[in-house]
Amino acid sequence: MMNLRARFGGKRRLLLLLLAIVVVFLSSLLAYAFTRPTPDGPKPSLGLMTTLPLQWSEGGVEADLAEDAQPHPAFARLNRRYDVRPLDNVRDLAKRRMLFLAQPRAFSPTELVQLDSWVRKGGRLLILADPALQWGSLYPSGDKRRPLFTSMLSPLFTHWGLELVLPIADAEPMAIRNIGKLSIRTQTPGEWLKIGRGDSARCALEEGGLLADCKIGKGRALLVADADLLDTVYWEGRGMRVLTGGDEFSNLAWVESLLARLQKSDSISGDFVGNSG
C-alpha cells in the first residue's frame, strides 16, 4: 500500500511539474507575441514626456556617457516598435501624431490648453498618471530631480470630466490585475472616477477604473491610473527571465497594446466604446 501511495504521489508531482512547464511556455509565447521585433521599415514616431528615468539614468551625465550606459528597459522596449523622441515642450507637438506622457512634469495653464487643443485636432495620447508613485530614486524626497510623487495634471483631467483617486490601501499595496490574457503587477495603483457629464470629453472607464478611454474632439486619449508598472521590479522577474527569457508579468505588453490601440484608431467612431461605466 505504501509503495502504491508513493508511486501515485510521484506521478502527481510529475504531472504538476509538467503543467507548470506548459504554463511557463504559453506565457513566454504570449510575451513574445507582444514584444517580437517589428518588420523592417520606418517606425511610427512617438513623443515622450516624463519625469521617470527612462532615457537617462539618475547617475548624471557621466553615467549616461559611459560606454556601457543603457536606457531603461521600458524605454528600450518601446524604442523597438517606435521612434521614441523625448520632448521638453508642448509646442513641439505640432507635427506629431502620438504622445506618451508617463508621470510628466507639471504643465502651466497655457501648456494644458495647448495639449488639450492638440488632442482635439486629432492627436493620440497615452497618459500614465500615478497618484502615489513608489518608484525608487537616488535623490531624497523633495529633490526636484526625483520623479513626481503624484500626477500634476488634475486640471486637465477635471476638464475632461475625470478625477484621479487613490483607493483605500489594503494591508498589501502590491496589486496584480488580470487584463484579458495579460497579468499586470504594480503597486498602489489609482482609479479614475467620473465627475461630470459635460461635453468636453466622452470617457469610458475600463478595467475597474484603472483605464479611461476618452474621445476628445477628433482625438483620443487613453489614461492609466498608474505609472509604477513601467518599473522593472514589477515586470521583469528574475526566475521567469532565467527560464524563458521573457517577462514575469505583462506590464510592457499592455502598454504596447494601448499604443497600438491608439495607432489604429484613425476613425474613433468605429472603435470607441462610448460613455459607459
C-alpha positions in Angstrom: 0.0 0.0 0.0 2.8 2.4 0.9 4.5 1.7 -2.5 1.3 2.5 -4.3 0.9 5.8 -2.4 4.5 6.7 -3.1 4.1 5.9 -6.7 0.9 7.8 -7.0 2.4 10.8 -5.2 5.4 10.7 -7.5 3.1 10.7 -10.6 1.1 13.6 -9.2 4.2 15.7 -8.6 5.4 14.9 -12.1 2.0 16.0 -13.5 2.1 19.2 -11.6 5.7 19.9 -12.8 4.7 19.3 -16.4 1.6 21.5 -16.0 3.9 24.3 -14.7 6.2 23.9 -17.6 3.3 24.2 -20.1 2.1 27.4 -18.3 5.5 28.9 -18.5 5.9 28.0 -22.1 2.5 29.5 -23.0 3.3 32.7 -21.0 6.6 33.1 -22.9 4.8 32.7 -26.3 2.3 35.4 -25.3 5.1 37.7 -24.2 6.9 37.1 -27.5 3.7 37.9 -29.4 3.7 41.4 -27.9 7.5 42.0 -27.9 8.7 40.5 -31.2 10.7 42.8 -33.4 8.7 44.8 -36.0 9.4 44.3 -39.7 12.0 46.4 -41.5 10.8 49.9 -42.4 10.3 53.3 -40.7 8.9 53.1 -37.2 6.0 55.3 -36.1 7.1 58.4 -34.2 6.2 58.6 -30.5 6.8 61.7 -28.4 7.7 61.2 -24.8 7.4 63.5 -21.8 8.3 62.0 -18.4 9.9 62.6 -15.0 10.8 58.9 -14.8 14.5 57.9 -15.5 13.6 56.1 -18.8 16.0 57.5 -21.4 18.6 59.0 -19.0 19.6 57.5 -15.6 19.8 59.3 -12.3 23.6 58.8 -12.3 24.2 62.1 -14.1 26.0 63.0 -17.3 29.0 60.8 -16.5 26.9 57.7 -16.1 24.9 58.4 -19.3 28.0 58.9 -21.3 29.7 55.7 -20.1 30.4 53.1 -22.7 28.1 50.6 -21.1 25.3 53.1 -20.5 21.9 51.7 -21.4 18.4 53.3 -21.4 15.8 51.9 -19.0 14.5 48.5 -20.3 11.0 50.0 -20.7 12.4 52.7 -23.0 14.5 50.2 -25.0 11.4 48.0 -25.4 9.2 50.9 -26.7 12.0 52.0 -29.0 11.9 48.7 -30.8 8.5 49.5 -32.2 8.5 53.3 -32.2 10.9 56.1 -32.9 10.7 57.5 -29.4 11.6 61.2 -29.2 11.8 62.8 -25.7 10.2 66.2 -25.7 10.6 69.2 -23.3 7.9 71.5 -24.6 4.3 71.0 -25.6 4.9 73.4 -28.5 6.9 70.6 -30.1 3.7 68.6 -30.7 2.6 70.5 -33.8 3.8 67.9 -36.3 3.3 64.8 -34.1 0.5 62.3 -34.1 1.2 60.3 -30.9 2.4 61.4 -27.5 3.2 59.3 -24.3 3.0 61.2 -21.0 4.5 59.0 -18.2 4.2 60.8 -14.9 5.2 64.1 -16.6 6.2 67.4 -15.1 3.6 69.9 -14.1 2.3 71.9 -17.0 1.4 75.6 -17.0 -2.2 76.6 -17.7 -1.1 77.7 -21.2 0.6 74.3 -21.8 -2.5 72.5 -20.7 -4.6 74.4 -23.2 -2.1 73.6 -25.9 -2.2 69.9 -25.1 -6.0 69.8 -25.0 -6.1 71.6 -28.3 -3.6 69.2 -29.9 -5.7 66.2 -28.9 -8.9 67.8 -30.1 -7.4 68.4 -33.5 -6.7 64.6 -33.8 -3.8 63.8 -31.5 -3.4 60.4 -29.9 -2.4 60.5 -26.3 -1.4 57.8 -23.7 -1.1 59.1 -20.2 0.3 57.1 -17.2 -0.7 59.2 -14.2 0.2 57.9 -10.7 -1.5 59.2 -7.6 1.2 57.8 -5.3 4.4 56.8 -7.2 6.6 54.2 -5.5 9.5 54.4 -8.0 12.9 54.2 -6.2 15.3 57.2 -6.6 18.8 58.2 -5.7 17.6 61.6 -4.7 15.9 62.4 -1.3 12.3 63.4 -1.0 11.7 67.0 -2.1 14.6 67.0 -4.6 13.4 68.3 -8.0 15.3 65.6 -9.8 13.1 62.9 -8.4 10.2 61.6 -10.4 7.0 63.3 -9.3 5.3 61.5 -6.4 1.8 62.4 -7.7 0.4 63.4 -11.0 0.2 67.2 -11.6 -2.4 67.0 -14.4 -5.5 67.3 -12.3 -6.8 70.5 -14.1 -6.7 68.6 -17.4 -8.4 65.6 -16.0 -11.1 67.8 -14.5 -11.6 69.5 -17.8 -12.2 66.0 -19.3 -14.7 65.1 -16.6 -12.4 62.8 -14.6 -10.8 62.6 -11.2 -7.7 60.5 -10.3 -8.0 59.0 -6.8 -6.1 56.6 -4.7 -8.4 53.8 -3.3 -8.1 52.9 0.4 -5.0 50.7 0.5 -5.1 47.1 1.7 -2.5 45.7 4.0 -0.6 44.6 0.9 -0.1 47.5 -1.5 1.2 45.2 -4.3 -1.5 44.8 -6.9 -1.9 42.2 -9.6 -4.6 42.8 -12.3 -5.7 40.4 -15.0 -6.4 42.3 -18.2 -7.7 39.9 -20.8 -5.0 37.3 -21.1 -2.4 39.6 -19.6 -1.3 39.8 -15.9 -0.2 43.2 -14.7 1.7 43.7 -11.4 2.3 47.2 -9.9 2.0 49.0 -6.5 -0.6 51.4 -5.2 -2.5 51.9 -8.5 -5.1 54.6 -8.6 -8.6 54.8 -10.1 -10.5 57.1 -12.4 -13.8 58.5 -11.4 -16.3 60.4 -13.5 -17.1 63.8 -12.0 -19.4 65.4 -14.6 -21.3 64.9 -17.9 -20.0 68.0 -19.7 -19.4 67.9 -23.5 -15.6 68.5 -23.1 -14.9 64.7 -23.5 -16.6 61.4 -23.6 -14.8 58.9 -21.4 -15.4 55.1 -20.9 -13.9 53.5 -17.8 -12.4 50.1 -18.1 -10.5 47.5 -16.0 -12.2 48.6 -12.8 -11.4 52.2 -13.3 -7.7 51.6 -13.9 -8.1 52.8 -17.5 -10.1 55.6 -19.1 -10.7 55.7 -22.9 -11.7 59.2 -23.9 -12.9 60.7 -27.1 -11.9 64.4 -27.2 -12.8 66.3 -30.3 -11.2 64.5 -33.3 -8.6 62.9 -31.0 -8.3 60.2 -28.4 -6.7 59.7 -25.0 -6.1 56.6 -23.0 -5.4 57.3 -19.4 -3.9 54.7 -17.0 -4.1 55.5 -13.2 -0.6 54.2 -12.5 3.0 54.7 -13.6 4.9 52.3 -11.4 4.0 49.5 -13.8 6.9 50.7 -16.0 9.4 49.9 -13.2 11.4 46.7 -13.9 10.9 45.4 -10.4 7.3 44.7 -11.1 7.5 43.0 -14.5 11.0 41.7 -15.5 11.2 38.8 -13.0 14.4 37.0 -12.3 13.2 33.4 -12.2 11.0 33.7 -15.2 13.6 35.5 -17.2 16.2 32.8 -16.5 13.8 30.0 -17.5 12.1 31.6 -20.6 14.0 34.8 -21.4 10.6 36.5 -21.1 8.9 38.8 -18.6 7.3 37.6 -15.4 4.4 40.0 -15.8 2.9 41.6 -19.0 3.2 45.3 -18.0 5.1 46.3 -21.1 2.9 44.1 -23.3 -0.1 46.0 -22.1 1.5 49.4 -22.6 2.4 48.4 -26.1 -1.2 47.2 -26.8 -2.5 50.5 -25.6 -0.2 52.4 -28.0 -1.2 50.0 -30.8 -4.9 50.8 -29.9 -4.2 54.5 -30.4 -2.3 54.0 -33.5 -5.1 52.1 -35.1 -7.9 54.5 -34.0 -7.8 56.7 -37.1 -11.6 56.6 -37.0 -12.7 56.9 -33.4 -16.3 56.4 -34.2 -15.6 52.9 -35.3 -13.9 51.6 -32.1 -14.8 54.0 -29.3 -16.9 52.2 -26.7 -18.9 55.3 -25.6 -19.8 56.9 -22.4 -20.2 53.7 -20.4 -19.5 53.0 -16.8 
